[in-house]
């Protein structure tokens, strides 16, 4: 390779560059500034690197996972999505078929305890995930690659609430074990999962047992003896609130983790652009989860996270508890990154393949209970996703 600075060795080379380069540059700038000139953007992202097999593997896996996310968000939207909120119409559809939303008004009321705009946000998040899967498949097809469709695994029964289409689903939202350690991970100033950091759960009970995040049937929607939302229904809505953030924090890490393996610049642009949308989702749901009310429903309790000095995991008094659990601390705290000597920085974490890559994402979904089949172990979707994930993680940047 040429030594740094050798381009300008000698005064003649420098004079030649300044003379010829500046003239060419001025001509180019003048052309680019013409109205509607295609030259303005020509070469902006010149990329001679072809789309590699690894790039295709990454896009295929992401399209598959976005189909999984679209499936679970559609279930949330059917029951708790907006129907007519504000002047903007709710126009959710999948494959040309309208998705009916807001079928469980009492569930919506419970969700609105977390935030009055929850139904609108649910509908919008659903629309986003559908668009991600559709776009990635369209892009794969445009490059002559095979698209991905997991519909053969859509056999799980949905909610029995009146009006919900009784069609098979990819995901099970009735028996979730929700990891809420993302809450304390993003508040830690001294630990990063990419460095092996471990983090306590914000809601310990959600991380054990199996809990519904949607009403299973009309009985779950019944009000209590005073005509108010029951603790049971509120617990279901609270579970959903924390599950929303759990799902989207995974996407926030997955896209930058896989972006480091991409060879083609346009594919990199896709990952950075969709990944930014996932981060926006996570930030929204992180904020809303903090409004979950402190209630108990059977063996599931939601602690008051703003109770100073009481650790919800141990009950111990600790002066550092507020830093870990206070609900309005939703901005990512600066923490160590790359090398401790560089000092703390506010970042998305994790972003390593081991902690936030494709296989890690599938494992987290499995542990969450998303693919539990009440009639058997699983639907077969896990094996499919794991094969796609292994291929995506095996991709290596070539150019």
DRENDO-1510 file (C-alpha; in Angstrom, 1 decimal, always signed):
<recs>
REC; n; res; u; v; w
REC; 1; UNK; +0.0; +0.0; +0.0 .
REC; 2; UNK; +1.1; +3.6; -0.6 .
REC; 3; UNK; +2.6; +5.3; +2.4 .
REC; 4; UNK; +0.4; +8.0; +3.9 .
REC; 5; UNK; +1.2; +11.4; +2.4 .
REC; 6; UNK; +3.0; +10.0; -0.7 .
REC; 7; UNK; +0.4; +11.3; -3.0 .
REC; 8; UNK; +1.7; +14.8; -2.5 .
REC; 9; UNK; +5.5; +14.0; -2.6 .
REC; 10; UNK; +7.2; +16.9; -4.3 .
REC; 11; UNK; +6.0; +20.4; -5.0 .
REC; 12; UNK; +5.0; +19.6; -8.6 .
REC; 13; UNK; +2.4; +17.1; -7.5 .
REC; 14; UNK; +0.9; +19.4; -5.0 .
REC; 15; UNK; +0.7; +22.3; -7.6 .
REC; 16; UNK; -0.8; +19.9; -10.1 .
REC; 17; UNK; -3.5; +18.7; -7.7 .
REC; 18; UNK; -4.4; +22.2; -6.6 .
REC; 19; UNK; -4.7; +23.4; -10.1 .
REC; 20; UNK; -6.5; +20.5; -11.8 .
REC; 21; UNK; -8.4; +19.3; -8.7 .
REC; 22; UNK; -9.9; +22.7; -7.9 .
REC; 23; UNK; -11.0; +23.3; -11.4 .
REC; 24; UNK; -12.7; +19.9; -11.6 .
REC; 25; UNK; -14.2; +20.4; -8.2 .
REC; 26; UNK; -15.6; +23.8; -9.1 .
REC; 27; UNK; -17.2; +22.4; -12.3 .
REC; 28; UNK; -18.7; +19.5; -10.4 .
REC; 29; UNK; -20.1; +21.8; -7.7 .
REC; 30; UNK; -21.6; +24.0; -10.3 .
REC; 31; UNK; -23.4; +21.2; -12.0 .
REC; 32; UNK; -24.6; +19.6; -8.8 .
REC; 33; UNK; -26.2; +22.8; -7.7 .
REC; 34; UNK; -28.5; +23.0; -10.8 .
REC; 35; UNK; -32.2; +22.4; -9.9 .
REC; 36; UNK; -33.2; +18.8; -10.2 .
REC; 37; UNK; -29.8; +17.8; -11.4 .
REC; 38; UNK; -29.2; +14.0; -11.1 .
REC; 39; UNK; -25.5; +14.8; -10.6 .
REC; 40; UNK; -26.3; +16.2; -7.2 .
REC; 41; UNK; -26.6; +12.7; -5.8 .
REC; 42; UNK; -24.7; +10.7; -8.4 .
REC; 43; UNK; -21.8; +9.0; -6.7 .
REC; 44; UNK; -23.0; +10.0; -3.3 .
REC; 45; UNK; -22.8; +6.4; -2.2 .
REC; 46; UNK; -20.7; +4.8; -5.0 .
REC; 47; UNK; -20.3; +1.2; -3.9 .
REC; 48; UNK; -18.4; -1.2; -6.1 .
REC; 49; UNK; -18.8; -4.0; -3.5 .
REC; 50; UNK; -21.3; -6.6; -4.7 .
REC; 51; UNK; -24.0; -7.9; -2.4 .
REC; 52; UNK; -22.5; -10.9; -0.9 .
REC; 53; UNK; -23.9; -14.2; +0.2 .
REC; 54; UNK; -23.4; -13.0; +3.8 .
REC; 55; UNK; -25.4; -9.8; +3.0 .
REC; 56; UNK; -28.3; -11.9; +1.7 .
REC; 57; UNK; -28.2; -14.2; +4.8 .
REC; 58; UNK; -28.4; -11.1; +7.0 .
REC; 59; UNK; -31.3; -9.6; +5.1 .
REC; 60; UNK; -33.1; -12.9; +5.0 .
REC; 61; UNK; -32.8; -13.5; +8.7 .
REC; 62; UNK; -34.0; -9.9; +9.5 .
REC; 63; UNK; -37.0; -10.3; +7.2 .
REC; 64; UNK; -37.9; -13.5; +9.0 .
REC; 65; UNK; -37.6; -11.9; +12.4 .
REC; 66; UNK; -39.6; -8.9; +11.3 .
REC; 67; UNK; -42.4; -11.3; +10.2 .
REC; 68; UNK; -42.3; -12.7; +13.7 .
REC; 69; UNK; -42.5; -9.2; +15.2 .
REC; 70; UNK; -45.3; -8.2; +12.8 .
REC; 71; UNK; -47.3; -11.3; +14.0 .
REC; 72; UNK; -47.0; -10.5; +17.7 .
REC; 73; UNK; -47.7; -6.8; +17.1 .
REC; 74; UNK; -50.8; -7.6; +15.0 .
REC; 75; UNK; -52.2; -9.5; +18.0 .
REC; 76; UNK; -51.6; -6.5; +20.3 .
REC; 77; UNK; -53.2; -4.2; +17.8 .
REC; 78; UNK; -56.3; -6.4; +17.3 .
REC; 79; UNK; -57.0; -6.2; +21.0 .
REC; 80; UNK; -55.5; -2.9; +22.1 .
REC; 81; UNK; -54.8; -0.8; +19.0 .
REC; 82; UNK; -56.4; +2.5; +18.2 .
REC; 83; UNK; -59.6; +2.5; +16.3 .
REC; 84; UNK; -60.2; +6.2; +15.7 .
REC; 85; UNK; -57.7; +8.3; +17.6 .
REC; 86; UNK; -57.3; +11.9; +16.4 .
REC; 87; UNK; -57.7; +12.9; +12.8 .
REC; 88; UNK; -55.3; +10.3; +11.4 .
REC; 89; UNK; -57.1; +7.2; +10.2 .
REC; 90; UNK; -56.1; +3.8; +11.4 .
REC; 91; UNK; -55.3; +1.9; +8.2 .
REC; 92; UNK; -53.5; -1.2; +9.2 .
REC; 93; UNK; -53.5; -4.0; +6.7 .
REC; 94; UNK; -51.6; -7.2; +5.9 .
REC; 95; UNK; -51.3; -8.5; +2.4 .
REC; 96; UNK; -54.1; -6.2; +1.3 .
REC; 97; UNK; -56.4; -7.3; +4.2 .
REC; 98; UNK; -57.6; -4.8; +6.7 .
REC; 99; UNK; -56.6; -5.5; +10.3 .
REC; 100; UNK; -59.5; -4.8; +12.7 .
REC; 101; UNK; -58.1; -3.1; +15.9 .
REC; 102; UNK; -59.3; -2.2; +19.4 .
REC; 103; UNK; -61.5; -5.3; +19.9 .
REC; 104; UNK; -61.1; -5.3; +23.7 .
REC; 105; UNK; -62.1; -1.8; +25.0 .
REC; 106; UNK; -61.4; -2.8; +28.7 .
REC; 107; UNK; -57.9; -4.0; +27.7 .
REC; 108; UNK; -57.4; -0.6; +26.1 .
REC; 109; UNK; -58.5; +1.2; +29.2 .
REC; 110; UNK; -55.9; -0.8; +31.2 .
REC; 111; UNK; -53.2; +0.0; +28.7 .
REC; 112; UNK; -54.1; +3.6; +28.9 .
REC; 113; UNK; -53.1; +3.6; +32.6 .
REC; 114; UNK; -49.6; +3.4; +31.3 .
REC; 115; UNK; -50.2; +6.2; +28.8 .
REC; 116; UNK; -53.2; +7.6; +27.1 .
REC; 117; UNK; -51.6; +7.3; +23.7 .
REC; 118; UNK; -50.8; +3.6; +24.0 .
REC; 119; UNK; -53.5; +2.4; +21.5 .
REC; 120; UNK; -52.1; +4.8; +18.8 .
REC; 121; UNK; -48.5; +3.8; +19.5 .
REC; 122; UNK; -49.4; +0.1; +19.3 .
REC; 123; UNK; -51.1; +0.6; +15.9 .
REC; 124; UNK; -48.1; +2.6; +14.7 .
REC; 125; UNK; -45.5; +0.0; +15.9 .
REC; 126; UNK; -47.5; -2.7; +14.2 .
REC; 127; UNK; -47.6; -0.8; +10.9 .
REC; 128; UNK; -43.8; -0.3; +11.2 .
REC; 129; UNK; -43.0; -4.0; +11.7 .
REC; 130; UNK; -45.2; -5.0; +8.8 .
REC; 131; UNK; -43.4; -2.5; +6.6 .
REC; 132; UNK; -40.0; -3.8; +7.7 .
REC; 133; UNK; -40.8; -7.4; +6.7 .
REC; 134; UNK; -42.4; -6.3; +3.4 .
REC; 135; UNK; -39.6; -4.0; +2.4 .
REC; 136; UNK; -36.8; -6.6; +3.2 .
REC; 137; UNK; -38.6; -9.2; +1.2 .
REC; 138; UNK; -39.1; -6.8; -1.7 .
REC; 139; UNK; -35.4; -5.8; -1.6 .
REC; 140; UNK; -34.3; -9.5; -1.6 .
REC; 141; UNK; -36.6; -10.1; -4.6 .
REC; 142; UNK; -35.2; -7.1; -6.4 .
REC; 143; UNK; -31.7; -8.6; -6.1 .
REC; 144; UNK; -32.8; -12.0; -7.4 .
REC; 145; UNK; -32.6; -13.6; -4.0 .
REC; 146; UNK; -35.2; -15.9; -2.4 .
REC; 147; UNK; -37.7; -14.2; -0.1 .
REC; 148; UNK; -38.7; -15.6; +3.3 .
REC; 149; UNK; -42.2; -16.6; +4.5 .
REC; 150; UNK; -42.8; -18.3; +7.8 .
REC; 151; UNK; -46.6; -18.7; +7.3 .
REC; 152; UNK; -46.3; -22.5; +7.4 .
REC; 153; UNK; -45.5; -22.2; +11.2 .
REC; 154; UNK; -48.6; -20.0; +11.9 .
REC; 155; UNK; -50.5; -22.6; +13.8 .
REC; 156; UNK; -50.7; -21.2; +17.4 .
REC; 157; UNK; -54.2; -20.3; +18.6 .
REC; 158; UNK; -54.9; -16.6; +19.1 .
REC; 159; UNK; -56.9; -14.9; +21.9 .
REC; 160; UNK; -60.5; -16.1; +22.1 .
REC; 161; UNK; -61.9; -12.6; +22.7 .
REC; 162; UNK; -64.9; -11.9; +20.5 .
REC; 163; UNK; -64.0; -10.5; +17.1 .
REC; 164; UNK; -60.4; -11.8; +17.0 .
REC; 165; UNK; -59.9; -13.8; +13.8 .
REC; 166; UNK; -59.4; -17.4; +14.7 .
REC; 167; UNK; -56.4; -17.9; +12.4 .
REC; 168; UNK; -53.2; -19.5; +13.4 .
REC; 169; UNK; -50.3; -17.3; +14.6 .
REC; 170; UNK; -46.6; -17.5; +14.7 .
REC; 171; UNK; -46.3; -16.3; +18.3 .
REC; 172; UNK; -47.9; -17.1; +21.7 .
REC; 173; UNK; -48.5; -14.0; +23.9 .
REC; 174; UNK; -50.4; -16.0; +26.5 .
REC; 175; UNK; -47.5; -17.6; +28.4 .
REC; 176; UNK; -44.6; -15.1; +28.5 .
REC; 177; UNK; -41.6; -15.1; +30.7 .
REC; 178; UNK; -40.4; -11.5; +30.3 .
REC; 179; UNK; -36.8; -10.6; +31.0 .
REC; 180; UNK; -36.8; -7.1; +32.3 .
REC; 181; UNK; -33.0; -6.8; +32.9 .
REC; 182; UNK; -32.9; -4.4; +30.0 .
REC; 183; UNK; -34.2; -1.8; +32.4 .
REC; 184; UNK; -31.2; -1.9; +34.7 .
REC; 185; UNK; -28.8; -2.5; +31.9 .
REC; 186; UNK; -29.5; +0.9; +30.3 .
REC; 187; UNK; -29.1; +2.6; +33.7 .
REC; 188; UNK; -25.7; +1.0; +34.6 .
REC; 189; UNK; -22.7; +3.3; +34.5 .
REC; 190; UNK; -20.2; +0.6; +35.2 .
REC; 191; UNK; -21.4; -2.5; +33.3 .
REC; 192; UNK; -22.0; -3.5; +29.7 .
REC; 193; UNK; -23.3; -6.9; +28.6 .
REC; 194; UNK; -20.6; -7.0; +25.9 .
REC; 195; UNK; -18.1; -7.1; +28.7 .
REC; 196; UNK; -20.0; -9.8; +30.6 .
REC; 197; UNK; -22.1; -7.5; +32.7 .
REC; 198; UNK; -25.1; -9.0; +34.5 .
REC; 199; UNK; -28.2; -7.0; +35.5 .
REC; 200; UNK; -31.1; -7.5; +37.9 .
REC; 201; UNK; -34.8; -7.5; +36.7 .
REC; 202; UNK; -37.0; -4.5; +37.2 .
REC; 203; UNK; -40.0; -6.8; +37.7 .
REC; 204; UNK; -38.6; -10.0; +39.1 .
REC; 205; UNK; -41.9; -11.9; +38.9 .
REC; 206; UNK; -42.2; -11.4; +35.2 .
REC; 207; UNK; -38.9; -13.2; +34.7 .
REC; 208; UNK; -40.3; -16.4; +36.2 .
REC; 209; UNK; -43.4; -18.3; +35.5 .
REC; 210; UNK; -45.7; -17.8; +32.5 .
REC; 211; UNK; -47.8; -14.7; +32.2 .
REC; 212; UNK; -50.4; -13.5; +29.6 .
REC; 213; UNK; -49.8; -10.1; +27.9 .
REC; 214; UNK; -53.2; -10.3; +26.1 .
REC; 215; UNK; -56.6; -11.2; +27.4 .
REC; 216; UNK; -57.1; -14.9; +26.8 .
REC; 217; UNK; -60.9; -14.6; +26.4 .
REC; 218; UNK; -63.9; -12.5; +27.3 .
REC; 219; UNK; -63.6; -13.5; +31.0 .
REC; 220; UNK; -60.3; -11.7; +31.3 .
REC; 221; UNK; -62.0; -8.5; +30.3 .
REC; 222; UNK; -64.6; -8.5; +33.1 .
REC; 223; UNK; -64.6; -5.6; +35.5 .
REC; 224; UNK; -64.3; -6.0; +39.2 .
REC; 225; UNK; -67.2; -5.7; +41.7 .
REC; 226; UNK; -67.0; -1.9; +41.7 .
REC; 227; UNK; -67.0; -1.6; +37.9 .
REC; 228; UNK; -63.3; -0.9; +37.6 .
REC; 229; UNK; -60.5; -2.6; +35.8 .
REC; 230; UNK; -59.6; -5.7; +37.8 .
REC; 231; UNK; -56.1; -6.3; +39.1 .
REC; 232; UNK; -55.9; -9.3; +36.8 .
REC; 233; UNK; -56.6; -7.3; +33.6 .
REC; 234; UNK; -54.3; -4.5; +34.8 .
REC; 235; UNK; -51.5; -7.1; +35.3 .
REC; 236; UNK; -52.1; -8.3; +31.7 .
REC; 237; UNK; -51.7; -4.7; +30.4 .
REC; 238; UNK; -48.6; -4.1; +32.6 .
REC; 239; UNK; -47.1; -7.3; +31.3 .
REC; 240; UNK; -47.7; -6.1; +27.7 .
REC; 241; UNK; -46.1; -2.8; +28.5 .
REC; 242; UNK; -42.8; -4.4; +29.7 .
REC; 243; UNK; -43.0; -6.9; +26.8 .
REC; 244; UNK; -43.2; -4.1; +24.2 .
REC; 245; UNK; -39.9; -2.7; +25.4 .
REC; 246; UNK; -38.3; -6.2; +25.7 .
REC; 247; UNK; -39.1; -6.9; +22.1 .
REC; 248; UNK; -37.9; -3.5; +20.7 .
REC; 249; UNK; -34.7; -3.3; +22.8 .
REC; 250; UNK; -33.7; -6.6; +21.1 .
REC; 251; UNK; -34.1; -5.0; +17.6 .
REC; 252; UNK; -32.1; -1.9; +18.8 .
REC; 253; UNK; -29.1; -4.2; +19.4 .
REC; 254; UNK; -29.6; -6.7; +16.6 .
REC; 255; UNK; -29.3; -4.2; +13.7 .
REC; 256; UNK; -26.0; -2.6; +14.8 .
REC; 257; UNK; -24.6; -6.0; +15.7 .
REC; 258; UNK; -25.3; -7.4; +12.2 .
REC; 259; UNK; -24.4; -4.1; +10.4 .
REC; 260; UNK; -20.8; -4.7; +11.4 .
REC; 261; UNK; -20.8; -7.8; +9.1 .
REC; 262; UNK; -22.3; -6.2; +6.0 .
REC; 263; UNK; -20.2; -5.8; +2.8 .
REC; 264; UNK; -22.4; -3.8; +0.5 .
REC; 265; UNK; -23.0; -0.1; +1.3 .
REC; 266; UNK; -26.6; -0.1; +0.3 .
REC; 267; UNK; -27.3; -3.1; +2.6 .
REC; 268; UNK; -25.5; -1.3; +5.4 .
REC; 269; UNK; -27.8; +1.8; +4.8 .
REC; 270; UNK; -30.9; -0.5; +5.1 .
REC; 271; UNK; -29.7; -1.9; +8.4 .
REC; 272; UNK; -28.8; +1.5; +9.9 .
REC; 273; UNK; -32.1; +3.0; +8.7 .
REC; 274; UNK; -34.4; +0.2; +10.0 .
REC; 275; UNK; -32.3; -0.1; +13.1 .
REC; 276; UNK; -32.9; +3.5; +13.9 .
REC; 277; UNK; -36.7; +2.9; +13.8 .
REC; 278; UNK; -36.3; +0.0; +16.3 .
REC; 279; UNK; -34.4; +2.3; +18.7 .
REC; 280; UNK; -37.2; +4.9; +18.5 .
REC; 281; UNK; -39.7; +2.1; +19.4 .
REC; 282; UNK; -37.7; +1.0; +22.3 .
REC; 283; UNK; -37.3; +4.6; +23.7 .
REC; 284; UNK; -41.1; +5.0; +23.6 .
REC; 285; UNK; -41.9; +1.7; +25.3 .
REC; 286; UNK; -39.2; +2.2; +27.9 .
REC; 287; UNK; -40.9; +5.4; +28.9 .
REC; 288; UNK; -44.4; +3.9; +29.1 .
REC; 289; UNK; -43.4; +0.8; +31.0 .
REC; 290; UNK; -42.4; +3.0; +33.9 .
REC; 291; UNK; -46.0; +4.0; +34.4 .
REC; 292; UNK; -47.2; +0.5; +35.2 .
REC; 293; UNK; -49.1; +0.5; +38.5 .
REC; 294; UNK; -47.9; -1.3; +41.5 .
REC; 295; UNK; -50.4; -4.2; +41.9 .
REC; 296; UNK; -50.5; -7.9; +42.6 .
REC; 297; UNK; -52.3; -10.6; +40.7 .
REC; 298; UNK; -51.8; -14.1; +42.1 .
REC; 299; UNK; -48.1; -14.8; +42.0 .
REC; 300; UNK; -47.3; -11.7; +39.8 .
REC; 301; UNK; -46.5; -8.4; +41.5 .
REC; 302; UNK; -45.4; -5.2; +39.9 .
REC; 303; UNK; -43.2; -3.3; +42.4 .
REC; 304; UNK; -43.2; +0.5; +42.9 .
REC; 305; UNK; -39.9; +1.3; +41.1 .
REC; 306; UNK; -39.8; +4.8; +42.5 .
REC; 307; UNK; -39.7; +3.6; +46.1 .
REC; 308; UNK; -36.3; +4.8; +47.1 .
REC; 309; UNK; -33.6; +2.5; +48.4 .
REC; 310; UNK; -35.7; -0.8; +48.2 .
REC; 311; UNK; -34.4; -3.3; +45.7 .
REC; 312; UNK; -37.4; -5.1; +44.1 .
REC; 313; UNK; -35.3; -8.3; +43.7 .
REC; 314; UNK; -34.0; -8.6; +47.3 .
REC; 315; UNK; -36.0; -6.2; +49.4 .
REC; 316; UNK; -32.7; -4.9; +50.7 .
REC; 317; UNK; -32.1; -1.2; +51.4 .
REC; 318; UNK; -29.5; +0.1; +49.0 .
REC; 319; UNK; -28.7; +3.7; +48.4 .
REC; 320; UNK; -27.9; +2.9; +44.7 .
REC; 321; UNK; -31.4; +1.6; +44.0 .
REC; 322; UNK; -32.7; +4.9; +42.7 .
REC; 323; UNK; -30.0; +4.9; +40.0 .
REC; 324; UNK; -31.1; +1.4; +38.9 .
REC; 325; UNK; -34.9; +1.6; +39.0 .
REC; 326; UNK; -36.2; +5.2; +39.0 .
REC; 327; UNK; -38.8; +5.3; +36.2 .
REC; 328; UNK; -37.8; +8.5; +34.5 .
REC; 329; UNK; -34.2; +7.6; +33.9 .
REC; 330; UNK; -34.9; +6.3; +30.4 .
REC; 331; UNK; -31.9; +7.9; +28.6 .
REC; 332; UNK; -29.0; +5.4; +28.1 .
REC; 333; UNK; -26.5; +6.1; +30.9 .
REC; 334; UNK; -22.9; +6.5; +29.7 .
REC; 335; UNK; -21.1; +3.2; +30.3 .
REC; 336; UNK; -17.9; +1.5; +29.3 .
REC; 337; UNK; -17.4; +0.7; +25.6 .
REC; 338; UNK; -14.7; -1.0; +23.5 .
REC; 339; UNK; -12.0; -0.2; +26.1 .
REC; 340; UNK; -12.4; +0.9; +29.7 .
REC; 341; UNK; -9.5; +3.4; +29.2 .
REC; 342; UNK; -11.7; +5.4; +26.8 .
REC; 343; UNK; -14.1; +6.4; +29.5 .
REC; 344; UNK; -17.9; +6.0; +29.6 .
REC; 345; UNK; -20.2; +6.9; +26.7 .
REC; 346; UNK; -24.0; +6.7; +26.1 .
REC; 347; UNK; -24.6; +3.8; +23.7 .
REC; 348; UNK; -27.0; +1.1; +22.6 .
REC; 349; UNK; -26.0; -2.1; +24.3 .
REC; 350; UNK; -25.2; -4.9; +23.6 .
REC; 351; UNK; -23.9; -4.6; +20.0 .
REC; 352; UNK; -21.6; -7.6; +19.9 .
REC; 353; UNK; -22.7; -10.7; +17.9 .
REC; 354; UNK; -22.4; -12.9; +21.0 .
REC; 355; UNK; -24.8; -10.8; +23.0 .
REC; 356; UNK; -26.9; -9.0; +20.4 .
REC; 357; UNK; -26.6; -11.0; +17.2 .
REC; 358; UNK; -29.0; -13.2; +15.3 .
REC; 359; UNK; -28.6; -16.4; +17.3 .
REC; 360; UNK; -28.8; -14.4; +20.6 .
REC; 361; UNK; -32.0; -12.8; +19.3 .
REC; 362; UNK; -33.7; -16.2; +18.6 .
REC; 363; UNK; -32.6; -17.6; +21.9 .
REC; 364; UNK; -34.1; -14.5; +23.7 .
REC; 365; UNK; -37.4; -15.0; +21.9 .
REC; 366; UNK; -37.5; -18.7; +22.8 .
REC; 367; UNK; -36.8; -18.0; +26.4 .
REC; 368; UNK; -39.5; -15.3; +26.3 .
REC; 369; UNK; -42.0; -18.1; +25.5 .
REC; 370; UNK; -43.0; -16.6; +22.1 .
REC; 371; UNK; -43.0; -19.9; +20.3 .
REC; 372; UNK; -44.6; -22.1; +23.0 .
REC; 373; UNK; -47.1; -24.5; +21.5 .
REC; 374; UNK; -49.6; -25.7; +24.1 .
REC; 375; UNK; -50.1; -28.9; +22.2 .
REC; 376; UNK; -46.4; -29.8; +21.7 .
REC; 377; UNK; -42.9; -28.5; +22.3 .
REC; 378; UNK; -42.8; -25.9; +19.5 .
REC; 379; UNK; -44.1; -25.4; +16.0 .
REC; 380; UNK; -40.8; -26.0; +14.2 .
REC; 381; UNK; -40.2; -22.3; +13.7 .
REC; 382; UNK; -37.3; -22.3; +16.1 .
REC; 383; UNK; -35.2; -24.7; +14.0 .
REC; 384; UNK; -35.9; -22.6; +10.9 .
REC; 385; UNK; -35.0; -19.4; +12.7 .
REC; 386; UNK; -31.9; -20.9; +14.2 .
REC; 387; UNK; -30.6; -22.0; +10.8 .
REC; 388; UNK; -31.2; -18.5; +9.4 .
REC; 389; UNK; -29.6; -16.9; +12.4 .
REC; 390; UNK; -26.4; -19.1; +12.2 .
REC; 391; UNK; -26.0; -18.1; +8.6 .
REC; 392; UNK; -26.5; -14.4; +9.4 .
REC; 393; UNK; -24.0; -14.5; +12.3 .
REC; 394; UNK; -21.5; -16.4; +10.1 .
REC; 395; UNK; -21.4; -13.5; +7.6 .
REC; 396; UNK; -18.2; -11.6; +7.3 .
REC; 397; UNK; -17.5; -8.1; +5.8 .
REC; 398; UNK; -15.4; -8.7; +2.7 .
REC; 399; UNK; -14.8; -5.2; +1.3 .
</recs>
